């Protein structure tokens, strides 16, 4: 995961600089996906909301978490 995190830490700021109209990036992740949650938070994404029991996975309902990253001015 360290390798992927390094790549994303480079890609996101570069993409923000190159895309003048890009104001935010958002991600939706299942509450049981701890690796993705950890990655998003390590990249500076903030938890913006939870959709309770929004998805069915492996025989039960799970929450979906919304994360967002805003362009720094």
C-alpha positions in Angstrom: 0.0 0.0 0.0 2.9 2.4 0.6 3.8 2.3 -3.1 0.2 3.2 -4.1 0.0 6.0 -1.5 3.2 7.6 -2.8 1.8 7.6 -6.3 -1.5 9.2 -5.3 0.3 11.8 -3.2 2.0 12.8 -6.4 -0.9 12.5 -8.8 -3.6 14.4 -6.9 -1.7 17.7 -6.4 -0.4 17.5 -10.0 -3.9 17.0 -11.3 -5.3 19.8 -9.2 -2.6 22.2 -10.7 -3.3 21.2 -14.3 -7.1 21.3 -14.0 -8.0 24.9 -13.4 -11.8 24.1 -13.1 -11.3 21.1 -10.8 -12.5 22.3 -7.3 -12.9 19.0 -5.5 -12.5 15.3 -5.7 -14.9 13.0 -4.0 -14.9 9.3 -3.2 -17.5 6.8 -1.9 -16.2 3.8 0.0 -17.8 0.9 1.9 -17.5 1.1 5.7 -15.8 -2.3 5.8 -13.1 -1.3 3.4 -10.5 -0.2 6.0 -7.6 -0.1 3.6 -9.3 2.4 1.2 -10.5 4.5 4.2 -6.9 4.6 5.5 -5.6 5.6 2.0 -8.2 8.4 1.6 -7.5 9.8 5.0 -3.7 9.7 4.5 -4.2 11.7 1.3 -6.1 14.4 3.1 -9.6 13.4 2.2 -12.2 14.3 4.9 -15.1 12.2 5.9 -18.2 14.3 4.8 -21.0 11.9 5.4 -22.4 8.5 5.9 -25.2 6.8 4.0 -26.5 4.2 6.5 -27.1 0.7 5.2 -26.7 1.9 1.7 -25.2 -1.3 0.1 -25.6 -5.0 0.3 -22.3 -6.9 0.6 -21.6 -10.5 1.6 -25.1 -11.1 2.9 -25.7 -7.9 5.0 -26.2 -4.2 4.6 -23.2 -1.8 5.1 -22.8 1.9 5.4 -21.2 3.9 2.6 -18.9 6.7 3.5 -18.4 9.9 1.5 -15.0 11.5 1.4 -14.0 14.8 -0.2 -10.8 16.7 -1.0 -11.0 20.4 -1.8 -8.5 22.3 -3.9 -6.2 24.4 -1.7 -6.3 28.1 -2.7 
